[in-house]
Amino acid sequence: MKSPRAKWYGLIVISLAVSLIIVDSTIVNVAIPSIVDDLGISSTQVQWVQESYTLVFAALLLMFGTIADRIGRRRLLVIGVTIFGASSVLAALAWTGDLLIGFRVLQGVGGAMILPSTLSIINATFRGRDRAIAFAVWGSTIGGMAAVGPVLGGWLTTYFSWRWAFGINVPFGIVIIIGLYLWALESREKGTQRIDLVGAALSVIASGALVFGLIEGRTYGWWLADTVPDIGSWTWPFDLSPIPVVFLIALLGLIGFIAWGVHRERAGKSTMLAFGLFSIASFRNGNIAAMIVSLGEYGIILSLPLWLQNVLGYDALQTGYVILALAIGSFVASGFAGSFGNRISPVWIVRMGILAEIVGIVIVGLVISSDTRWWLIAIGLFVYGFGIGLATAQLTGVVLKDVPVEQSGQGSGTQSTSRQIGSALGIAVLGTILFSSVGTSLEARLAENPVPESVKSQIVDAVVDSAGNAIPGLEKRDATIYAAARDAFSDGTRFSAFAAAGFLAFGLLATLRLDSRRPESAEPSASSELAASAAPPAP
C-alpha cells in the first residue's frame, strides 16, 4: 500500500511526462535556423521536421488511449517514455534531414502513448476536490511548458547545439520512469477482450489523413495542384491537388470507423471508441469546444518565434525569454483554478480562461510592429497564458467529468485527439493566413519602390518560403527592401493573431452548450463511485 502522499508525488511525475512532449513540440521552433545551417535541409524538410511529429501524434492518440485501458495505464506510459527517450537520442545524432524527420515520427509514436495515459491515470486516481486540483496542475503544465520549451531550446541552441534540444529528454525520461514505479498506481479496465485492430487501423487512417490534409493543404493546394508531389520516380499525374483525395480518404475512413464500431458494439465486442460516450452531453459538447479552442490557441506559438527572431532580431534565447511571460501567466492561473475549482462552475472558469486568451492575443496583435518593445508583447502573452492556465485544465475536467473510470483511456484519447486535430487545423489555417498575408503585404510594399518584377518575385518567394529566415540577409542588400520585408512579416503575424482571437471567440460561443451549474458537492457522484469500482483503491 502506497502512502497517502504517493498520488501527489505521482502527479508531479505525470506532469513531468507531459512536459516532455509539450516542450518537444515547441522547442523545435527556435532551433530550426541552427538545424538548417547544420544539416543543410530544404524548406520542404523544414516543414516536415516540424509537422511529422504532430501528424503521427494526432493519428495515434485514440488508439493508444484505448490500449492504455486494456494493458495498464502506467505500463503504456512507461513504454511511451522509453520510446520517446530513445527516439530523442536518435534525433540528436541525426546527420541528414530525412533521418531527423524519421526520428521525429518515432517521437510522435511515444508522445501519443504518453498524453492519454497521463490523463487516464489522473482520472482513475483522484476524486472530488483532489481531481480538480490535479487537472489544474496538469493543464497548467501544458500551458507553462509550451513557453518553457522555447526558453530551454533557445538556451541550449545558443550556448551548446540544437542536438541538445533533443538530448535533454533522456535524463528527464529516466527520472520519470523511476518515479512512475515508485509513486504511480497501475490501473486497467477489467476484462480480457481483444483490442479492435480493424477499428484501430481505420482510426489511424481517418485521423492521419485528415491531419495530413490540414497541414499540407497550403503546400500542395486546396483544390488545384500548386506543387506536384512525387515519390521516387512517380509523380502526381493530375491537375487536381492530392489534398481533396486525402480528405476523401479521411471521410471514408471515418464512415468506416463508425460503421465498424457500431457493428461491434451491437455484437457485444470491444471497440476502439465507446460510442455511448457521445450520449453524455458534457463529453460531446466539451469535445466540440476543445477542438475549436485548440484551433485558436496554437497559432500564436507558431508565428511569434519566427517574428521575434527574423523581424526584431532576437536570438533563440532572447525569444524564449519573451515567451516565458506566457508560462508565468499560466502558473499564476493554476493557483486560481486550484482554489476556486470547487466554488465556481468549471464551465465558468473555462469561459473566463478563453476570454483572457482572446484579450491577450488581441493585445499582442495591436502592438506588433517592426520596432515593438519586448515588454509590450510580454504583457499580452501573460494575459494569454493566464487564460490557457484556466481553460485547459478545466475544459479537460468538463469533458471527462461524467466518463466512467473504466473508459477513461478512451475518453481522454478522444478529447486529446479533438485538441490535436484542432491544433493541426490551427497550424494549417493560421499558417496560411500568416504566409499569405506576408506575401501579399510584401508585394504591395515592393510595388511602391522601383523594384523589377523578377526581383520582386524572388524576394517575396525567398521571404515566404524561408518562413522569414531570409529577412536578416536583406539588410546588407537593400535597406528599403529590408524594411519592407520586416513590415510585411509584422503584418502577417498581426493578421494571424487576430484570426486566432476570432477562432477563440467561436470556442467561447461553443461553451454555451455546456452545463454551467456550480458543483453541488466536491465528492464523486454515486455513478462515479460505481464506475470507480473497476479501479484500484485510492492510496
C-alpha positions as CSV (number, residue, x, y, z in Angstrom):
1,M,0.0,0.0,0.0
2,K,1.5,3.3,-1.0
3,S,1.4,6.3,1.4
4,P,-1.4,8.9,1.1
5,R,1.1,11.4,-0.4
6,A,2.2,9.0,-3.1
7,K,-0.5,10.1,-5.5
8,W,0.7,13.7,-5.3
9,Y,4.3,12.6,-5.9
10,G,2.9,10.6,-8.8
11,L,1.1,13.7,-10.1
12,I,4.5,15.5,-10.2
13,V,6.0,12.7,-12.2
14,I,3.0,12.6,-14.6
15,S,3.2,16.3,-15.1
16,L,6.9,15.9,-15.9
17,A,6.0,13.3,-18.5
18,V,3.5,15.7,-20.1
19,S,6.3,18.3,-20.1
20,L,8.5,16.1,-22.3
21,I,6.0,16.1,-25.2
22,I,4.9,19.7,-24.8
23,V,8.4,21.0,-24.6
24,D,9.4,18.9,-27.6
25,S,6.5,20.2,-29.7
26,T,7.6,23.8,-29.1
27,I,11.4,23.6,-28.8
28,V,11.9,22.9,-32.5
29,N,10.6,26.3,-33.5
30,V,13.6,28.2,-32.0
31,A,16.1,25.5,-33.1
32,I,15.1,25.4,-36.8
33,P,17.6,28.0,-38.1
34,S,20.5,26.1,-36.5
35,I,19.2,22.8,-37.9
36,V,19.0,24.4,-41.4
37,D,22.6,25.6,-41.1
38,D,24.0,22.3,-39.7
39,L,22.1,19.8,-41.9
40,G,21.5,21.9,-45.0
41,I,17.9,20.8,-45.2
42,S,15.4,22.2,-47.7
43,S,12.3,24.3,-46.9
44,T,10.1,21.2,-47.5
45,Q,12.2,19.2,-45.0
46,V,11.9,22.1,-42.5
47,Q,8.2,21.8,-42.7
48,W,8.3,18.1,-42.2
49,V,10.7,18.4,-39.2
50,Q,8.0,20.5,-37.5
51,E,4.9,18.6,-38.7
52,S,5.8,14.9,-38.9
53,Y,5.6,14.8,-35.1
54,T,2.2,16.4,-35.0
55,L,0.8,14.2,-37.7
56,V,1.8,10.9,-36.1
57,F,0.9,12.1,-32.6
58,A,-2.6,13.0,-33.6
59,A,-3.2,9.9,-35.7
60,L,-2.3,7.5,-32.8
61,L,-3.8,9.2,-29.8
62,L,-7.2,7.5,-29.9
63,M,-5.7,4.0,-30.4
64,F,-3.3,4.3,-27.5
65,G,-5.9,5.8,-25.2
66,T,-7.9,2.6,-25.7
67,I,-4.8,0.3,-25.4
68,A,-3.9,2.0,-22.1
69,D,-7.3,0.9,-20.6
70,R,-6.5,-2.7,-21.7
71,I,-2.9,-3.3,-20.9
72,G,-2.5,-0.9,-18.0
73,R,-2.2,2.9,-18.0
74,R,1.1,3.1,-16.1
75,R,2.6,0.3,-18.2
76,L,1.8,2.1,-21.5
77,L,3.1,5.4,-20.1
78,V,6.5,3.7,-19.2
79,I,6.6,2.3,-22.8
80,G,5.8,5.7,-24.3
81,V,8.5,7.5,-22.2
82,T,11.1,4.8,-23.2
83,I,10.3,5.2,-26.9
84,F,10.3,8.9,-26.7
85,G,13.7,9.0,-24.9
86,A,15.3,6.5,-27.4
87,S,14.0,8.4,-30.4
88,S,15.3,11.7,-28.9
89,V,18.8,10.2,-28.8
90,L,18.5,9.2,-32.4
91,A,17.2,12.7,-33.4
92,A,20.1,14.3,-31.6
93,L,22.5,12.1,-33.5
94,A,20.8,12.5,-37.0
95,W,23.2,13.6,-39.7
96,T,20.7,14.1,-42.5
97,G,17.3,15.9,-42.7
98,D,15.5,12.7,-43.8
99,L,16.8,10.8,-40.7
100,L,15.7,13.6,-38.4
101,I,12.2,13.5,-39.9
102,G,12.1,9.7,-39.4
103,F,13.1,10.0,-35.8
104,R,10.6,12.8,-35.2
105,V,8.0,10.2,-36.4
106,L,9.1,7.8,-33.7
107,Q,8.9,10.6,-31.2
108,G,5.3,11.1,-32.2
109,V,4.6,7.4,-31.5
110,G,6.0,7.8,-28.0
111,G,4.2,11.0,-27.4
112,A,0.9,9.5,-28.5
113,M,1.3,6.9,-25.7
114,I,2.2,9.4,-23.1
115,L,-0.6,12.0,-23.3
116,P,-3.7,9.9,-23.0
117,S,-2.0,7.6,-20.4
118,T,-1.4,10.6,-18.1
119,L,-5.0,11.8,-18.4
120,S,-6.5,8.4,-17.6
121,I,-4.2,7.9,-14.6
122,I,-5.3,11.2,-13.1
123,N,-9.0,10.3,-13.9
124,A,-8.6,6.9,-12.2
125,T,-6.6,8.1,-9.2
126,F,-8.1,11.4,-8.0
127,R,-11.6,12.1,-6.7
128,G,-13.6,15.2,-5.8
129,R,-11.6,18.3,-4.9
130,D,-8.4,16.5,-5.4
131,R,-9.3,15.8,-9.0
132,A,-10.0,19.5,-9.7
133,I,-6.5,20.3,-8.3
134,A,-4.9,17.5,-10.3
135,F,-6.4,18.7,-13.5
136,A,-5.4,22.2,-12.7
137,V,-1.8,21.2,-12.3
138,W,-1.9,19.0,-15.4
139,G,-3.4,21.8,-17.5
140,S,-1.1,24.5,-16.2
141,T,1.9,22.2,-17.0
142,I,0.7,22.1,-20.6
143,G,0.4,25.9,-20.8
144,G,3.6,26.6,-19.0
145,M,5.7,24.1,-20.8
146,A,4.5,25.5,-24.2
147,A,6.5,28.6,-23.2
148,V,9.4,26.9,-21.3
149,G,10.2,24.9,-24.4
150,P,11.4,27.9,-26.4
151,V,13.4,29.2,-23.5
152,L,15.1,25.9,-22.9
153,G,15.6,25.3,-26.6
154,G,16.9,28.8,-27.1
155,W,19.5,28.4,-24.3
156,L,20.6,25.0,-25.5
157,T,20.8,26.1,-29.1
158,T,22.6,29.4,-28.4
159,Y,25.2,28.1,-26.0
160,F,25.6,24.4,-27.0
161,S,23.9,22.9,-30.0
162,W,20.4,22.2,-31.4
163,R,21.2,18.5,-30.8
164,W,20.9,19.1,-27.0
165,A,17.4,20.3,-27.6
166,F,16.6,16.6,-28.2
167,G,19.2,15.1,-25.9
168,I,17.8,16.8,-22.8
169,N,14.8,14.4,-23.0
170,V,16.9,11.4,-21.9
171,P,17.8,12.3,-18.3
172,F,14.2,13.5,-17.7
173,G,12.9,10.3,-19.2
174,I,14.9,8.2,-16.7
175,V,13.7,10.2,-13.8
176,I,10.1,9.8,-15.0
177,I,10.3,6.0,-15.3
178,I,11.8,5.7,-11.8
179,G,9.1,8.0,-10.4
180,L,6.3,6.1,-12.0
181,Y,7.3,2.8,-10.5
182,L,7.7,4.5,-7.1
183,W,4.5,6.5,-6.8
184,A,2.0,6.0,-9.7
185,L,-0.6,3.3,-9.3
186,E,-1.3,0.8,-12.1
187,S,-4.9,0.6,-13.3
188,R,-6.7,-1.0,-16.2
189,E,-10.1,-1.9,-17.4
190,K,-11.3,-5.3,-16.2
191,G,-11.9,-8.0,-18.7
192,T,-9.8,-9.7,-21.4
193,Q,-11.5,-8.5,-24.6
194,R,-9.2,-8.2,-27.5
195,I,-8.2,-4.9,-29.0
196,D,-10.2,-3.9,-32.1
197,L,-7.4,-3.9,-34.6
198,V,-9.6,-3.1,-37.6
199,G,-11.0,-0.1,-35.7
200,A,-7.5,0.9,-34.7
201,A,-6.4,0.8,-38.4
202,L,-9.5,2.8,-39.5
203,S,-8.9,5.4,-36.8
204,V,-5.3,5.9,-37.8
205,I,-6.3,6.2,-41.5
206,A,-9.1,8.7,-40.8
207,S,-7.2,10.9,-38.3
208,G,-3.9,10.6,-40.1
209,A,-5.4,11.6,-43.5
210,L,-7.3,14.5,-42.0
211,V,-4.3,15.9,-40.2
212,F,-2.1,15.4,-43.3
213,G,-4.6,17.3,-45.4
214,L,-4.9,20.1,-43.0
215,I,-1.2,20.5,-42.6
216,E,-0.2,20.1,-46.3
217,G,-3.1,22.0,-47.9
218,R,-1.1,25.2,-48.2
219,T,1.8,23.3,-49.8
220,Y,0.0,21.2,-52.4
221,G,-3.0,23.4,-53.0
222,W,-6.5,23.0,-51.5
223,W,-8.1,22.2,-54.8
224,L,-5.8,22.5,-57.8
225,A,-2.2,21.4,-57.5
226,D,0.2,24.2,-56.7
227,T,3.1,21.8,-56.0
228,V,3.2,18.4,-57.7
229,P,4.2,15.7,-55.2
230,D,6.5,12.9,-56.2
231,I,7.7,9.7,-54.6
232,G,10.9,8.4,-56.2
233,S,10.3,8.2,-59.9
234,W,6.5,8.5,-59.6
235,T,4.9,12.0,-60.0
236,W,1.3,13.0,-59.2
237,P,-0.3,12.9,-62.7
238,F,-3.4,15.1,-62.2
239,D,-4.1,18.9,-62.2
240,L,-6.3,18.2,-59.1
241,S,-4.4,18.6,-55.9
242,P,-3.9,15.4,-53.8
243,I,-5.5,17.2,-50.8
244,P,-9.1,16.7,-51.8
245,V,-8.3,13.0,-52.3
246,V,-6.7,12.8,-48.9
247,F,-9.8,14.4,-47.4
248,L,-12.0,11.9,-49.2
249,I,-9.9,9.1,-47.7
250,A,-10.3,10.7,-44.3
251,L,-14.1,10.8,-44.7
252,L,-14.3,7.2,-45.9
253,G,-12.1,6.2,-43.1
254,L,-14.3,8.0,-40.6
255,I,-17.5,6.4,-42.0
256,G,-15.9,3.0,-42.0
257,F,-14.7,3.5,-38.4
258,I,-18.1,4.5,-37.1
259,A,-19.9,1.7,-39.0
260,W,-17.5,-0.9,-37.9
261,G,-17.5,0.3,-34.3
262,V,-21.3,0.3,-34.1
263,H,-21.4,-3.2,-35.6
264,R,-19.0,-4.5,-33.0
265,E,-20.7,-2.7,-30.1
266,R,-24.1,-4.2,-31.1
267,A,-22.4,-7.6,-31.2
268,G,-21.1,-7.1,-27.6
269,K,-17.5,-6.9,-28.7
270,S,-14.8,-4.4,-27.7
271,T,-14.5,-1.2,-29.8
272,M,-11.8,1.5,-30.2
273,L,-14.3,4.1,-29.1
274,A,-17.3,3.6,-26.7
275,F,-19.8,5.4,-28.9
276,G,-22.2,5.6,-26.0
277,L,-19.8,8.3,-24.5
278,F,-21.2,10.7,-27.1
279,S,-24.6,10.4,-25.5
280,I,-23.1,12.2,-22.5
281,A,-23.7,15.9,-23.1
282,S,-20.6,17.1,-21.3
283,F,-18.4,14.8,-23.3
284,R,-20.0,15.6,-26.6
285,N,-20.2,19.3,-26.3
286,G,-16.9,19.6,-24.4
287,N,-15.0,17.9,-27.3
288,I,-16.5,20.3,-29.8
289,A,-15.4,23.3,-27.7
290,A,-12.0,21.8,-27.1
291,M,-11.4,21.4,-30.8
292,I,-12.4,25.0,-31.6
293,V,-10.4,26.4,-28.7
294,S,-7.2,24.5,-29.7
295,L,-7.6,25.8,-33.2
296,G,-7.0,29.3,-31.9
297,E,-4.5,28.5,-29.2
298,Y,-1.6,27.1,-31.1
299,G,-1.4,29.6,-33.9
300,I,0.4,32.3,-31.9
301,I,3.1,29.9,-30.8
302,L,3.7,29.1,-34.4
303,S,4.2,32.7,-35.6
304,L,5.7,34.6,-32.7
305,P,9.1,32.9,-32.5
306,L,9.6,33.4,-36.3
307,W,8.7,37.1,-36.0
308,L,10.8,37.8,-32.9
309,Q,13.9,36.3,-34.4
310,N,13.6,37.4,-38.1
311,V,12.0,40.8,-37.6
312,L,13.1,42.1,-34.2
313,G,16.5,40.3,-34.5
314,Y,16.3,38.4,-31.2
315,D,18.4,35.3,-30.8
316,A,16.9,32.0,-29.8
317,L,17.4,32.6,-26.0
318,Q,16.0,36.1,-26.1
319,T,13.0,34.8,-27.9
320,G,12.5,32.2,-25.2
321,Y,12.7,34.9,-22.5
322,V,9.9,36.9,-24.1
323,I,7.6,33.9,-24.5
324,L,8.4,33.0,-20.9
325,A,5.7,35.6,-19.9
326,L,3.1,33.0,-21.2
327,A,4.4,30.4,-18.8
328,I,4.3,32.8,-15.9
329,G,0.7,33.7,-16.7
330,S,-0.2,30.0,-16.8
331,F,1.3,29.2,-13.5
332,V,-0.4,32.1,-11.9
333,A,-3.7,30.8,-13.2
334,S,-3.0,27.3,-11.7
335,G,-3.3,28.8,-8.2
336,F,-6.6,30.5,-9.1
337,A,-8.0,27.3,-10.7
338,G,-7.0,25.1,-7.8
339,S,-8.5,27.5,-5.2
340,F,-11.8,28.2,-6.9
341,G,-12.3,24.9,-8.9
342,N,-14.9,23.7,-6.5
343,R,-16.5,27.1,-5.7
344,I,-17.2,28.2,-9.2
345,S,-18.6,26.1,-12.0
346,P,-15.7,24.7,-14.1
347,V,-17.5,25.9,-17.2
348,W,-17.4,29.4,-16.0
349,I,-13.7,29.1,-15.3
350,V,-13.3,27.8,-18.9
351,R,-15.2,30.8,-20.2
352,M,-13.1,33.2,-18.1
353,G,-9.9,31.5,-19.4
354,I,-11.0,31.7,-23.1
355,L,-11.9,35.3,-22.7
356,A,-8.5,36.1,-21.2
357,E,-6.9,34.3,-24.1
358,I,-8.8,36.5,-26.5
359,V,-7.8,39.6,-24.7
360,G,-4.2,38.6,-24.6
361,I,-3.9,37.7,-28.3
362,V,-5.7,41.0,-29.2
363,I,-3.1,42.9,-27.2
364,V,-0.3,41.1,-29.0
365,G,-1.9,41.8,-32.3
366,L,-2.4,45.5,-31.6
367,V,1.2,46.2,-30.5
368,I,3.0,44.2,-33.2
369,S,5.2,46.3,-35.5
370,S,8.8,46.1,-36.8
371,D,10.0,48.1,-33.8
372,T,7.8,46.8,-31.0
373,R,9.3,46.8,-27.5
374,W,9.6,43.3,-25.9
375,W,7.6,44.2,-22.8
376,L,4.5,45.1,-24.7
377,I,4.4,41.6,-26.2
378,A,5.1,40.1,-22.8
379,I,2.0,41.8,-21.3
380,G,-0.2,40.3,-23.9
381,L,1.4,36.9,-23.5
382,F,1.0,37.0,-19.8
383,V,-2.7,37.6,-20.1
384,Y,-2.9,34.9,-22.8
385,G,-1.0,32.4,-20.6
386,F,-3.3,33.1,-17.7
387,G,-6.2,32.2,-19.9
388,I,-4.6,29.0,-21.0
389,G,-3.9,28.0,-17.4
390,L,-7.6,28.5,-16.6
391,A,-9.2,27.0,-19.7
392,T,-7.0,24.0,-20.5
393,A,-7.3,22.1,-17.2
394,Q,-10.9,22.9,-16.5
395,L,-12.1,22.1,-20.0
396,T,-10.4,18.7,-19.7
397,G,-12.2,18.1,-16.5
398,V,-15.6,19.2,-18.0
399,V,-15.1,16.7,-20.9
400,L,-14.2,13.8,-18.7
401,K,-16.3,14.5,-15.6
402,D,-19.1,12.1,-16.4
403,V,-17.0,9.5,-18.2
404,P,-16.8,6.1,-16.3
405,V,-13.3,5.4,-15.0
406,E,-13.0,2.1,-16.9
407,Q,-13.4,4.1,-20.1
408,S,-11.2,7.0,-19.1
409,G,-8.5,6.0,-21.6
410,Q,-11.0,6.1,-24.4
411,G,-12.4,9.3,-23.2
412,S,-9.1,11.0,-22.7
413,G,-7.8,9.7,-26.1
414,T,-10.9,11.1,-27.8
415,Q,-10.6,14.6,-26.2
416,S,-6.8,14.6,-26.8
417,T,-7.4,13.7,-30.5
418,S,-10.0,16.5,-30.7
419,R,-7.5,19.0,-29.4
420,Q,-4.7,17.8,-31.7
421,I,-7.0,17.9,-34.8
422,G,-7.9,21.4,-33.7
423,S,-4.3,22.4,-33.3
424,A,-3.5,20.9,-36.7
425,L,-6.3,22.9,-38.2
426,G,-4.9,25.9,-36.5
427,I,-1.4,25.3,-37.9
428,A,-2.9,24.9,-41.4
429,V,-5.3,27.8,-41.3
430,L,-3.3,30.3,-39.3
431,G,-0.1,29.3,-41.1
432,T,-1.8,30.0,-44.4
433,I,-3.1,33.4,-43.1
434,L,0.4,34.2,-41.9
435,F,2.4,33.4,-45.0
436,S,-0.3,34.6,-47.5
437,S,-0.6,37.9,-45.7
438,V,3.2,38.3,-45.6
439,G,3.4,37.6,-49.4
440,T,0.5,40.0,-50.2
441,S,1.8,42.7,-48.0
442,L,5.4,42.4,-49.3
443,E,4.2,42.6,-52.9
444,A,2.3,45.7,-52.2
445,R,5.2,47.4,-50.3
446,L,7.7,46.5,-53.0
447,A,5.3,47.8,-55.7
448,E,5.8,51.3,-54.1
449,N,9.5,51.1,-54.9
450,P,11.3,50.8,-58.2
451,V,12.0,47.1,-57.9
452,P,12.0,45.0,-61.1
453,E,9.2,42.4,-61.3
454,S,11.5,39.4,-61.5
455,V,13.5,40.7,-58.5
456,K,10.3,41.4,-56.5
457,S,9.1,37.8,-57.1
458,Q,12.4,36.4,-56.0
459,I,12.3,38.4,-52.8
460,V,8.7,37.5,-52.0
461,D,9.3,33.8,-52.6
462,A,12.5,33.9,-50.5
463,V,10.9,35.5,-47.5
464,V,7.7,33.3,-47.6
465,D,9.4,30.0,-48.4
466,S,12.0,30.5,-45.7
467,A,9.3,31.4,-43.1
468,G,11.0,34.8,-42.7
469,N,14.6,33.4,-42.3
470,A,15.7,35.3,-45.4
471,I,14.8,38.7,-43.9
472,P,18.0,39.4,-41.9
473,G,20.1,38.8,-45.0
474,L,18.2,41.5,-46.9
475,E,19.7,44.3,-44.6
476,K,23.0,44.3,-46.4
477,R,21.4,44.1,-49.8
478,D,19.0,47.0,-49.7
479,A,17.8,48.9,-46.6
480,T,14.4,49.7,-48.3
481,I,13.7,46.1,-49.2
482,Y,14.8,45.0,-45.7
483,A,12.4,47.5,-44.1
484,A,9.5,46.4,-46.4
485,A,10.1,42.7,-45.5
486,R,10.1,43.4,-41.8
487,D,6.9,45.4,-42.0
488,A,5.3,42.7,-44.2
489,F,6.1,39.9,-41.8
490,S,4.8,42.1,-38.9
491,D,1.5,42.5,-40.9
492,G,1.2,38.7,-41.4
493,T,1.9,38.0,-37.7
494,R,-0.7,40.6,-36.7
495,F,-3.4,39.2,-39.0
496,S,-2.6,35.7,-37.7
497,A,-3.0,36.8,-34.1
498,F,-6.4,38.5,-34.9
499,A,-7.6,35.3,-36.7
500,A,-6.6,33.2,-33.7
501,A,-8.6,35.6,-31.5
502,G,-11.6,35.1,-33.8
503,F,-11.4,31.3,-33.6
504,L,-11.2,31.5,-29.8
505,A,-14.3,33.7,-29.8
506,F,-16.1,30.8,-31.7
507,G,-14.8,28.4,-29.0
508,L,-16.2,30.7,-26.3
509,L,-19.6,30.5,-28.0
510,A,-19.3,26.7,-28.2
511,T,-19.1,26.6,-24.3
512,L,-22.6,28.0,-24.1
513,R,-23.8,24.4,-24.7
514,L,-22.0,23.2,-21.6
515,D,-23.7,22.8,-18.2
516,S,-22.6,25.9,-16.2
517,R,-24.2,24.9,-12.9
518,R,-21.9,25.1,-9.9
519,P,-20.9,21.6,-8.5
520,E,-23.2,20.7,-5.6
521,S,-20.5,18.7,-3.9
522,A,-16.8,18.0,-4.0
523,E,-17.5,14.3,-3.6
524,P,-17.9,12.0,-6.5
525,S,-21.4,11.1,-7.5
526,A,-22.8,7.6,-6.9
527,S,-22.4,6.8,-10.6
528,S,-18.8,7.9,-10.4
529,E,-18.2,5.7,-7.3
530,L,-19.8,2.7,-9.2
531,A,-17.6,3.3,-12.2
532,A,-14.6,3.7,-9.9
533,S,-15.1,0.1,-8.6
534,A,-13.1,-1.2,-11.5
535,A,-10.1,0.9,-10.5
536,P,-7.7,0.0,-7.7
537,P,-8.3,1.6,-4.3
538,A,-7.0,5.1,-3.8
539,P,-3.7,5.3,-1.9
